[in-house]
Structures are given as C-alpha cells and as structure tokens.
C-alpha cells in the first residue's frame, strides 16, 4: 500500500478502518440475506432440473420400451397375416384343384354316357333299318314271285343277306 499512499489515493487513518469494518459488516449482511438464500434457491433449482432430467430419461426409456414392444407386435402381426394369406391361398388352390378334378371326372362320365347313348341309338337305328329293309325285301320278293312263299323262311334269308351285305355297308 505504500505505492498507493504515495500517489495520494489512499490514506491510512480512522476513516479507512471504519470503511473496512463497514465493508465487512456489509459483506456479512449480504452473505446472510443474499448469498445463502440465492445459494439455497440455486441448489433447489439444480435439484429440480436434475429431477426433471431423470424423469425425462425415465420417460424416454419407457417410450423406447413401448416402441420396441410395438415394433415386435407389428412384426408378429405382419408374419401372422402372411401366414393367414398363405394358408388361404393354399386352401383356395386345393379347392380349385378339387373342383377341376370333379369337373373333369363329370365331363368324362358325361362323355362316356353320351358315347353309350350314341352307340345304343346307332344299333337301334340299324335294327330298325334292317327290319324295314327285310319287310320291303319280302314284299318285293313276294310281288316278283307272285307266289306265296313261307314268310319265316324268307325272313331268315333276308336277314342273312342283310347281315352279310349290310354289315359291310353300314360299317363304312
């Protein structure tokens, strides 16, 4: 302080000591009424902020758990829906195959029945034609011969003739 005293800025006297005492008392009063409450307020505020951060971290972890659970359920739902769709497609294909087989077998049965009906109808028409031809042949023969010939004998002769000649013509 010697340098300051030489410049005339500070004089060491009773006023100087009173000012030092006043500054000390002022410091103690400010410390008691300002620093302690402000420090206490700052500590409370710091604790509240830390609690908020901890709560936010807890909520974030909880949200991550919900997100992971949701994603897992979503993946399971997608896999399950794929299985259901695959099962439905397989079932539909099996049913379609069954329907097609049934339709083919019905078509084959209908075809066979139609072929049998056609064959029966053809035989019926041939028999009717043979009978008609034999009647006409007998009538023609009796007119030509103008005599009475045994009808049963003629009928047998005509039938034999028709079978020999007719089978060859009707088969063509």
C-alpha positions in Angstrom: 0.0 0.0 0.0 2.9 2.3 0.1 2.7 2.9 -3.6 -0.9 3.9 -3.3 -0.2 6.2 -0.3 2.5 8.0 -2.3 0.1 8.7 -5.1 -2.4 10.2 -2.6 -5.2 7.8 -3.4 -5.4 6.0 0.0 -4.8 7.4 3.4 -4.5 5.1 6.3 -6.5 6.7 9.1 -9.6 6.0 11.2 -11.9 6.5 8.2 -10.1 3.9 6.4 -10.6 1.4 9.2 -14.2 2.3 9.5 -14.7 1.8 5.9 -13.1 -1.7 6.2 -15.4 -2.5 9.1 -18.4 -1.3 7.1 -17.4 -3.4 4.1 -17.0 -6.4 6.4 -20.4 -5.9 8.0 -22.0 -5.3 4.6 -20.4 -8.5 3.4 -21.8 -10.5 6.3 -25.3 -9.0 5.8 -25.2 -9.6 2.1 -23.9 -13.1 2.7 -26.7 -13.9 5.3 -29.6 -12.3 3.4 -28.4 -12.6 -0.3 -25.8 -15.3 -0.8 -27.4 -18.0 1.4 -30.9 -17.7 0.0 -29.6 -17.4 -3.6 -27.4 -20.4 -3.0 -30.3 -22.3 -1.5 -32.5 -21.3 -4.4 -29.9 -22.4 -6.9 -29.4 -25.7 -5.1 -33.2 -26.3 -5.2 -33.3 -25.3 -8.8 -30.4 -27.5 -9.6 -32.1 -30.5 -7.9 -35.4 -29.7 -9.7 -33.6 -29.7 -13.1 -31.8 -32.9 -12.2 -35.1 -34.5 -11.2 -36.7 -33.3 -14.5 -33.8 -34.7 -16.5 -34.0 -38.0 -14.6 -37.8 -38.1 -15.2 -37.3 -37.3 -18.9 -34.7 -40.1 -19.1 -37.2 -42.5 -17.4 -39.9 -41.4 -19.8 -37.6 -41.8 -22.8 -36.6 -45.3 -21.7 -40.3 -46.2 -21.2 -41.1 -44.8 -24.7 -38.3 -46.9 -26.2 -39.7 -50.0 -24.5 -43.2 -49.2 -25.8 -41.7 -48.6 -29.3 -39.8 -51.9 -29.2 -42.9 -53.7 -28.0 -45.0 -52.1 -30.7 -42.4 -52.9 -33.4 -42.3 -56.5 -32.2 -46.1 -56.8 -32.2 -46.2 -55.2 -35.7 -43.6 -57.7 -37.0 -45.6 -60.6 -35.4 -48.8 -59.2 -37.0 -47.1 -59.0 -40.4 -45.8 -62.6 -40.1 -49.2 -63.8 -38.9 -51.0 -62.0 -41.7 -48.6 -63.5 -44.2 -49.3 -67.0 -42.7 -53.0 -66.4 -42.9 -52.8 -65.3 -46.5 -50.5 -68.2 -47.5 -52.9 -70.6 -45.8 -55.9 -69.1 -47.6 -54.1 -69.2 -50.9 -53.2 -72.9 -50.3 -56.7 -73.7 -49.3 -58.1 -71.9 -52.4 -55.7 -73.7 -54.7 -56.6 -77.1 -53.1 -60.3 -76.3 -53.5 -59.8 -75.1 -57.1 -57.9 -78.4 -57.9 -60.6 -80.4 -56.3 -63.3 -78.6 -58.3 -61.3 -79.0 -61.5 -60.8 -82.8 -60.9 -64.5 -83.1 -60.1 -65.5 -81.2 -63.3 -63.1 -83.4 -65.4 -64.5 -86.6 -63.9 -68.0 -85.4 -64.6 -67.1 -84.5 -68.1 -65.6 -87.9 -68.7 -68.7 -89.6 -67.2 -71.0 -87.4 -69.4 -68.8 -88.2 -72.5 -69.0 -92.0 -71.8 -72.7 -91.8 -71.2 -73.1 -89.9 -74.5 -71.0 -92.4 -76.3 -73.1 -95.3 -74.9 -76.3 -93.5 -75.8 -75.0 -92.8 -79.3 -74.0 -96.5 -79.7 -77.4 -97.7 -78.5 -79.1 -95.2 -80.8 -77.0 -96.4 -83.7 -77.8 -100.0 -83.0 -81.5 -99.2 -82.7 -81.5 -97.3 -85.9 -79.6 -100.1 -87.7 -82.0 -102.7 -86.3 -85.0 -100.6 -87.4 -83.4 -100.2 -90.8 -82.7 -103.9 -91.1 -86.3 -104.7 -90.1 -87.6 -102.1 -92.6 -85.4 -103.4 -95.4 -86.3 -107.0 -94.7 -90.0 -106.1 -94.8 -89.5 -104.3 -98.1 -87.4 -107.1 -99.5 -90.0 -109.7 -98.5 -92.8 -107.6 -100.0 -90.7 -107.1 -103.2 -89.9 -110.7 -103.4 -93.4 -111.8 -103.0 -94.6 -109.4 -105.6 -91.9 -110.6 -108.0 -92.5 -114.2 -107.5 -96.2 -113.7 -107.1 -96.4 -116.8 -105.2 -96.8 -117.5 -101.7 -93.6 -118.2 -100.0 -93.0 -119.1 -96.5 -92.6 -115.8 -94.7 -90.4 -117.2 -91.9 -88.0 -118.8 -94.5 -87.9 -115.6 -96.5 -87.3 -113.5 -93.4 -84.3 -115.7 -92.4 -82.9 -115.5 -95.9 -83.3 -111.7 -96.0 -81.8 -111.3 -92.5 -78.8 -113.5 -93.6 -78.4 -111.4 -96.8 -78.6 -108.1 -94.8 -76.1 -109.3 -92.3 -73.6 -110.3 -94.9 -74.0 -107.3 -97.2 -75.5 -104.8 -94.7 -72.7 -105.1 -92.1 -70.2 -104.2 -94.8 -72.1 -101.1 -96.0 -73.2 -99.9 -92.5 -69.7 -100.0 -91.1 -68.4 -97.7 -93.8 
